[in-house]
């Protein structure tokens, strides 16, 4: 909780400093802004950490700024925290991946609508010794049942992030409330998937992890993908504009333009190809209507 609070306070301070900087610059000018001197439009986004760590968020932000001159800046947080930040109105857009939390965010009037953007998938990872004997299991639910029955060490982010929400959904589907010494919540889980996976590797435990995180750090760990390709493990990532009717300061028009671009074939092509040059495979897949049309 303290880690989440510190991140939120840091993000708030950053936004206040940005706003204050803009006021100071405008106050120093003795002439009315012209097309040449008008401050750059900035959009602030709270994004789930996985795509930030993978690098795709920065790649998309940079491409959009080069195309339009509009600057997009993000704060990385677990989905639960990103949504809480959105509820303050201090960002214009959230990028998240936990359907139930997203739907409540919209239903409560904080977001306008959920917009399909991209997806990848989760996998269940564990040590090569595989004490719970789950390797090759086709069902993620059955794999978790075996882990619980064996009381094999399982590491959870435990931070209400999208990854943690998915993990808990799988336990619920298995009819199990995980508890006991074998089920360990990583105290620094809020720092993200990569640190959690590295910790799990150090502890030789099992965990539910998104495939992009595994691909980007697989050379640093010994854990293996033991269960994959279950439809329940799909990981849908969604855009939600913050509601300008609740927060008038939200840059609704600029956000709408950015979202339209993110869901266009141009940006979806960036999503489709991201990671291929470095890892030999994509980290994410397009999921907007235009993205689904790409060959």
C-alpha positions as CSV (number, residue, x, y, z in Angstrom):
1,X,0.0,0.0,0.0
2,X,2.8,2.4,0.9
3,X,4.5,1.7,-2.5
4,X,1.2,2.5,-4.3
5,X,0.7,5.7,-2.3
6,X,4.3,6.8,-3.0
7,X,3.8,6.3,-6.7
8,X,0.5,8.2,-6.7
9,X,2.1,11.1,-4.8
10,X,5.0,11.2,-7.2
11,X,2.7,11.1,-10.2
12,X,0.7,13.9,-8.7
13,X,3.8,16.0,-8.0
14,X,5.0,15.5,-11.6
15,X,1.7,16.6,-13.0
16,X,1.6,19.7,-10.8
17,X,5.1,20.6,-11.7
18,X,4.3,20.2,-15.4
19,X,1.2,22.5,-15.0
20,X,3.2,25.0,-13.0
21,X,6.0,25.0,-15.5
22,X,3.4,25.8,-18.2
23,X,2.0,28.7,-16.2
24,X,5.4,30.1,-15.5
25,X,6.4,30.0,-19.2
26,X,3.1,31.6,-20.3
27,X,3.5,34.3,-17.6
28,X,7.0,35.2,-18.8
29,X,5.7,35.9,-22.3
30,X,4.8,39.5,-23.0
31,X,3.0,38.7,-26.3
32,X,0.0,36.7,-27.1
33,X,0.8,33.1,-28.1
34,X,1.0,32.7,-31.9
35,X,1.0,29.5,-33.9
36,X,4.8,29.4,-33.4
37,X,4.8,30.1,-29.7
38,X,1.7,28.2,-28.6
39,X,2.6,25.6,-26.0
40,X,2.6,22.0,-27.1
41,X,-0.5,20.0,-26.4
42,X,0.1,17.3,-23.8
43,X,-1.9,14.3,-23.0
44,X,-1.4,12.4,-19.7
45,X,-2.0,8.7,-19.5
46,X,-2.0,6.2,-16.7
47,X,-0.8,2.9,-18.2
48,X,-0.6,-0.6,-16.8
49,X,3.1,-1.5,-16.2
50,X,3.6,-4.4,-18.6
51,X,3.3,-2.5,-21.9
52,X,5.4,0.3,-20.3
53,X,8.2,-2.2,-19.4
54,X,8.0,-3.8,-22.8
55,X,8.6,-0.5,-24.5
56,X,5.5,-0.3,-26.7
57,X,3.9,2.6,-24.8
58,X,7.0,4.8,-25.4
59,X,7.2,3.7,-29.0
60,X,3.6,4.7,-29.7
61,X,3.9,8.0,-27.8
62,X,7.0,8.9,-29.8
63,X,5.4,7.9,-33.2
64,X,2.4,10.0,-32.4
65,X,4.4,13.1,-31.4
66,X,6.5,12.9,-34.5
67,X,3.3,12.7,-36.6
68,X,1.2,15.4,-34.9
69,X,3.4,17.4,-32.5
70,X,1.2,16.3,-29.6
71,X,3.1,15.0,-26.6
72,X,1.8,12.1,-24.7
73,X,3.3,11.3,-21.3
74,X,2.5,8.4,-19.0
75,X,2.7,7.1,-15.5
76,X,3.1,3.4,-15.1
77,X,1.0,1.6,-12.5
78,X,-0.8,-1.7,-12.0
79,X,-4.3,-1.6,-13.5
80,X,-6.0,-1.1,-10.2
81,X,-3.8,1.9,-9.4
82,X,-4.0,3.3,-12.9
83,X,-7.8,3.3,-12.5
84,X,-7.6,5.0,-9.2
85,X,-5.4,7.7,-10.8
86,X,-8.1,8.0,-13.5
87,X,-10.7,8.5,-10.8
88,X,-8.8,11.7,-9.6
89,X,-9.1,13.3,-13.1
90,X,-5.4,14.0,-13.1
91,X,-4.9,12.0,-16.3
92,X,-6.8,12.1,-19.6
93,X,-6.7,8.4,-20.5
94,X,-6.0,5.0,-19.0
95,X,-4.5,1.9,-20.6
96,X,-5.5,-1.1,-18.6
97,X,-6.3,-4.9,-18.6
98,X,-8.9,-6.0,-16.1
99,X,-12.4,-6.2,-17.6
100,X,-14.3,-6.1,-14.3
101,X,-12.4,-3.1,-13.0
102,X,-12.7,-1.4,-16.4
103,X,-16.5,-1.9,-16.5
104,X,-16.9,-0.4,-13.0
105,X,-14.7,2.6,-13.9
106,X,-17.1,3.3,-16.9
107,X,-20.3,2.5,-15.0
108,X,-19.3,4.9,-12.2
109,X,-18.9,7.7,-14.7
110,X,-15.1,8.1,-14.5
111,X,-14.5,6.7,-18.0
112,X,-16.4,7.2,-21.2
113,X,-16.1,3.8,-22.8
114,X,-13.9,0.7,-23.1
115,X,-12.0,0.6,-26.5
116,X,-10.4,-2.6,-27.8
117,X,-6.7,-1.9,-28.4
118,X,-4.4,-4.9,-28.3
119,X,-3.8,-8.3,-26.6
120,X,-1.3,-10.9,-25.7
121,X,-1.6,-13.8,-23.3
122,X,-0.7,-15.0,-19.8
123,X,1.3,-18.2,-19.1
124,X,1.9,-20.2,-16.0
125,X,5.6,-20.4,-15.2
126,X,7.6,-22.5,-12.9
127,X,10.9,-24.2,-12.3
128,X,12.1,-27.0,-14.6
129,X,11.9,-29.5,-11.7
130,X,8.1,-28.8,-11.7
131,X,7.2,-30.3,-8.3
132,X,3.5,-29.9,-9.0
133,X,3.8,-31.7,-12.3
134,X,1.8,-29.2,-14.4
135,X,4.0,-29.1,-17.5
136,X,2.0,-29.6,-20.6
137,X,-1.4,-29.2,-18.8
138,X,-3.9,-27.9,-21.3
139,X,-6.1,-26.2,-18.6
140,X,-4.8,-23.3,-16.5
141,X,-7.5,-24.1,-13.9
142,X,-6.3,-27.8,-13.6
143,X,-2.7,-26.6,-13.3
144,X,-3.6,-24.3,-10.4
145,X,-5.4,-27.2,-8.7
146,X,-2.3,-29.3,-8.9
147,X,-0.1,-26.5,-7.5
148,X,-2.5,-26.1,-4.6
149,X,-2.7,-29.8,-3.9
150,X,1.1,-30.1,-3.9
151,X,1.4,-26.9,-1.8
152,X,4.1,-25.9,-4.2
153,X,5.3,-22.3,-3.8
154,X,3.3,-19.8,-5.7
155,X,4.2,-16.1,-6.0
156,X,1.4,-13.5,-6.4
157,X,1.8,-9.8,-7.2
158,X,-1.1,-9.2,-4.7
159,X,-1.5,-5.6,-5.8
160,X,-4.8,-5.5,-7.7
161,X,-2.9,-5.1,-11.0
162,X,-4.4,-6.6,-14.1
163,X,-2.0,-9.6,-13.7
164,X,-3.1,-10.1,-10.1
165,X,-6.8,-9.8,-11.1
166,X,-6.4,-12.5,-13.8
167,X,-4.6,-14.8,-11.3
168,X,-7.4,-14.4,-8.8
169,X,-10.0,-15.1,-11.5
170,X,-8.2,-18.3,-12.3
171,X,-8.1,-19.4,-8.6
172,X,-11.8,-18.6,-8.4
173,X,-12.5,-20.7,-11.5
174,X,-10.6,-23.5,-9.8
175,X,-12.8,-23.2,-6.7
176,X,-9.7,-22.5,-4.5
177,X,-9.0,-19.7,-2.1
178,X,-5.2,-19.7,-2.1
179,X,-3.7,-19.3,1.4
180,X,-1.0,-20.8,3.5
181,X,2.7,-20.8,3.5
182,X,2.9,-22.0,-0.1
183,X,1.0,-19.0,-1.4
184,X,3.2,-15.9,-1.1
185,X,2.4,-12.3,-2.0
186,X,5.5,-10.6,-3.2
187,X,5.9,-7.5,-1.0
188,X,7.2,-5.5,-4.0
189,X,4.6,-6.7,-6.5
190,X,3.4,-3.3,-7.2
191,X,6.7,-2.5,-8.9
192,X,5.6,-4.6,-11.8
193,X,5.7,-7.9,-13.6
194,X,9.4,-8.0,-14.4
195,X,10.5,-7.7,-10.7
196,X,7.9,-10.2,-9.7
197,X,9.0,-12.7,-12.3
198,X,12.7,-12.3,-11.3
199,X,11.7,-12.8,-7.6
200,X,9.7,-15.9,-8.5
201,X,12.8,-17.2,-10.4
202,X,15.0,-16.6,-7.3
203,X,12.5,-18.5,-5.1
204,X,11.9,-21.3,-7.7
205,X,8.2,-20.8,-7.5
206,X,5.2,-20.8,-9.8
207,X,3.4,-17.7,-11.0
208,X,1.0,-16.4,-13.6
209,X,2.7,-13.9,-15.9
210,X,2.1,-12.2,-19.2
211,X,4.1,-13.6,-22.1
212,X,5.6,-10.2,-23.1
213,X,7.4,-9.9,-19.7
214,X,8.7,-13.4,-20.1
215,X,10.0,-12.8,-23.6
216,X,11.8,-9.5,-22.6
217,X,13.6,-11.0,-19.6
218,X,13.9,-14.7,-20.4
219,X,17.7,-14.5,-20.7
220,X,17.8,-13.4,-17.0
221,X,15.8,-16.2,-15.5
222,X,15.6,-20.0,-15.5
223,X,11.9,-20.4,-15.0
224,X,10.0,-22.1,-17.9
225,X,6.6,-21.7,-19.5
226,X,4.8,-24.8,-18.3
227,X,1.2,-24.0,-19.2
228,X,0.0,-21.9,-22.1
229,X,-2.6,-21.5,-24.9
230,X,-5.7,-21.8,-22.7
231,X,-8.4,-19.3,-23.8
232,X,-8.7,-18.3,-20.2
233,X,-5.2,-16.9,-20.4
234,X,-5.9,-14.3,-23.0
235,X,-4.9,-10.8,-21.9
236,X,-7.0,-8.0,-23.5
237,X,-5.6,-4.5,-23.1
238,X,-8.1,-1.6,-23.3
239,X,-8.1,2.2,-23.7
240,X,-10.6,4.2,-21.6
241,X,-10.8,8.0,-22.0
242,X,-11.4,9.8,-18.7
243,X,-14.9,11.4,-18.7
244,X,-14.7,15.2,-19.4
245,X,-18.2,15.6,-18.0
246,X,-16.9,14.6,-14.6
247,X,-13.5,16.3,-15.1
248,X,-13.8,19.4,-17.4
249,X,-10.0,19.8,-17.5
250,X,-9.6,16.5,-19.4
251,X,-8.4,17.2,-23.0
252,X,-11.2,15.4,-24.6
253,X,-10.6,16.4,-28.2
254,X,-6.9,15.7,-28.1
255,X,-7.6,12.3,-26.4
256,X,-10.2,11.4,-29.0
257,X,-7.6,12.2,-31.8
258,X,-5.0,10.1,-30.0
259,X,-7.4,7.1,-29.5
260,X,-8.5,7.3,-33.1
261,X,-4.8,7.1,-34.2
262,X,-4.0,4.2,-31.7
263,X,-6.9,2.2,-33.2
264,X,-6.0,3.1,-36.8
265,X,-4.2,0.7,-39.1
266,X,-1.1,2.8,-38.8
267,X,-0.7,2.4,-35.1
268,X,-2.0,-1.1,-35.1
269,X,0.8,-2.0,-37.5
270,X,3.3,-0.7,-35.0
271,X,1.6,-3.0,-32.4
272,X,1.7,-5.9,-34.8
273,X,5.4,-5.6,-35.5
274,X,6.6,-4.5,-32.1
275,X,9.3,-6.8,-30.7
276,X,9.9,-8.8,-33.9
277,X,13.3,-7.1,-34.7
278,X,14.6,-7.6,-31.1
279,X,13.0,-10.8,-30.0
280,X,12.1,-12.6,-33.2
281,X,8.4,-12.5,-32.3
282,X,5.7,-9.9,-31.5
283,X,5.0,-9.0,-27.9
284,X,1.4,-7.9,-28.6
285,X,-1.3,-8.3,-31.2
286,X,-3.7,-5.7,-32.7
287,X,-7.3,-5.8,-31.5
288,X,-9.1,-2.8,-32.8
289,X,-11.5,-3.2,-35.8
290,X,-8.8,-1.8,-38.1
291,X,-6.1,-3.9,-36.5
292,X,-8.0,-7.1,-37.0
293,X,-8.1,-6.4,-40.7
294,X,-4.3,-6.3,-41.0
295,X,-2.8,-9.2,-43.0
